[in-house]
């Protein structure tokens, strides 16, 4: 083998191509890291805002549950009184409380105690919203 068949090495070409990709990749990785950090911070801020909104709505939800429990307690009392009292029977027929018994049997069960309480009843499987 003669030295004429081996091409002479190019000066600085191997080292310059190796370093050509380092800076763009470093800049890309720094930008991607900054974007990920910004997105995480943004999500944390959104979570904080939603938590504050839920905290503001919580008393209203509890009050609505209390009012719903009072309404169903009055409806149960009217259904109990309907066979004995003609005015209660008329109210039950005009307002369609029997439909409530069909839609919400667990809330209109006559086995539940009568009267108002300060807390909504705890019924398993109770509907979360009216239909």
C-alpha positions as CSV (number, residue, x, y, z in Angstrom):
1,X,0.0,0.0,0.0
2,X,1.3,3.3,-0.9
3,X,0.5,6.5,0.9
4,X,-0.9,7.9,-2.3
5,X,-4.0,5.8,-2.0
6,X,-5.0,7.2,1.4
7,X,-6.5,10.6,1.1
8,X,-5.0,13.2,3.4
9,X,-7.3,14.2,6.3
10,X,-9.2,17.5,5.9
11,X,-8.1,20.0,8.4
12,X,-10.7,20.9,11.0
13,X,-13.7,19.4,9.2
14,X,-14.4,16.6,11.6
15,X,-14.2,18.8,14.7
16,X,-16.3,21.6,13.1
17,X,-19.2,19.3,12.1
18,X,-19.2,17.8,15.6
19,X,-19.6,21.2,17.2
20,X,-22.1,22.5,14.6
21,X,-25.0,20.6,16.2
22,X,-24.2,21.3,19.8
23,X,-25.4,24.9,20.0
24,X,-28.7,24.5,18.2
25,X,-29.6,21.4,20.2
26,X,-28.6,23.2,23.5
27,X,-30.7,26.2,22.6
28,X,-33.6,23.9,21.6
29,X,-33.4,22.0,24.9
30,X,-33.2,25.2,26.9
31,X,-36.3,26.6,25.1
32,X,-38.2,23.3,25.6
33,X,-37.3,23.4,29.3
34,X,-38.5,27.0,29.6
35,X,-41.8,26.2,27.9
36,X,-42.4,23.2,30.1
37,X,-41.7,25.3,33.2
38,X,-44.1,28.0,32.0
39,X,-46.8,25.4,31.3
40,X,-46.4,23.9,34.8
41,X,-46.6,27.3,36.4
42,X,-49.7,28.2,34.4
43,X,-51.4,25.0,35.4
44,X,-50.7,25.7,39.0
45,X,-52.2,29.1,38.7
46,X,-55.3,27.7,37.1
47,X,-55.6,25.1,39.8
48,X,-55.4,27.8,42.4
49,X,-58.2,29.8,40.7
50,X,-60.4,26.8,40.4
51,X,-59.9,25.9,44.1
52,X,-60.8,29.5,45.1
53,X,-64.0,29.3,42.9
54,X,-65.0,26.0,44.5
55,X,-64.4,27.4,48.0
56,X,-66.7,30.3,47.1
57,X,-69.4,28.0,45.8
58,X,-69.3,25.4,48.6
59,X,-71.6,27.3,51.0
60,X,-74.1,27.9,48.2
61,X,-74.1,24.2,47.4
62,X,-74.7,23.2,51.0
63,X,-77.5,25.7,51.3
64,X,-79.1,24.4,48.1
65,X,-78.9,20.8,49.5
66,X,-80.5,22.0,52.7
67,X,-83.4,23.7,50.7
68,X,-83.8,20.6,48.6
69,X,-84.1,18.4,51.7
70,X,-86.7,20.8,53.2
71,X,-88.7,20.7,49.9
72,X,-88.8,16.9,49.8
73,X,-89.7,16.8,53.6
74,X,-92.7,19.0,52.9
75,X,-93.7,17.0,49.9
76,X,-93.5,13.8,52.0
77,X,-95.6,15.4,54.7
78,X,-98.2,16.4,52.1
79,X,-98.3,12.8,50.7
80,X,-98.7,11.5,54.3
81,X,-101.5,13.9,55.0
82,X,-103.3,13.5,51.6
83,X,-105.5,10.5,52.6
84,X,-106.8,12.3,55.7
85,X,-107.0,15.9,54.7
86,X,-108.8,17.1,51.6
87,X,-106.7,20.3,51.1
88,X,-103.5,18.3,51.2
89,X,-104.9,15.9,48.7
90,X,-105.9,18.8,46.4
91,X,-102.3,20.2,46.7
92,X,-100.8,16.8,45.9
93,X,-103.0,16.4,42.8
94,X,-102.5,20.0,41.5
95,X,-98.7,20.0,42.0
96,X,-98.0,16.5,40.8
97,X,-96.1,15.3,43.8
98,X,-96.9,11.8,42.8
99,X,-94.5,12.3,39.9
100,X,-91.8,13.1,42.4
101,X,-92.4,9.8,44.0
102,X,-91.8,8.1,40.7
103,X,-88.7,10.1,39.8
104,X,-87.1,10.3,43.2
105,X,-88.3,7.3,45.2
106,X,-85.3,7.4,47.6
107,X,-86.1,11.1,48.5
108,X,-89.9,10.6,48.7
109,X,-89.8,7.4,50.7
110,X,-92.4,7.6,53.5
111,X,-90.0,5.6,55.7
112,X,-87.8,8.7,56.1
113,X,-88.5,10.8,59.2
114,X,-90.9,13.7,58.9
115,X,-90.1,17.3,59.7
116,X,-87.2,19.6,59.0
117,X,-83.6,19.1,60.0
118,X,-80.6,21.4,59.9
119,X,-78.6,19.1,57.7
120,X,-79.5,17.5,54.4
121,X,-80.3,13.8,54.6
122,X,-77.6,11.3,53.7
123,X,-79.1,9.0,51.1
124,X,-76.9,6.7,49.3
125,X,-77.3,6.9,45.5
126,X,-79.2,10.2,45.7
127,X,-79.4,12.1,42.4
128,X,-76.9,14.9,42.1
129,X,-79.3,17.1,40.1
130,X,-82.9,17.2,39.3
131,X,-84.1,15.9,36.0
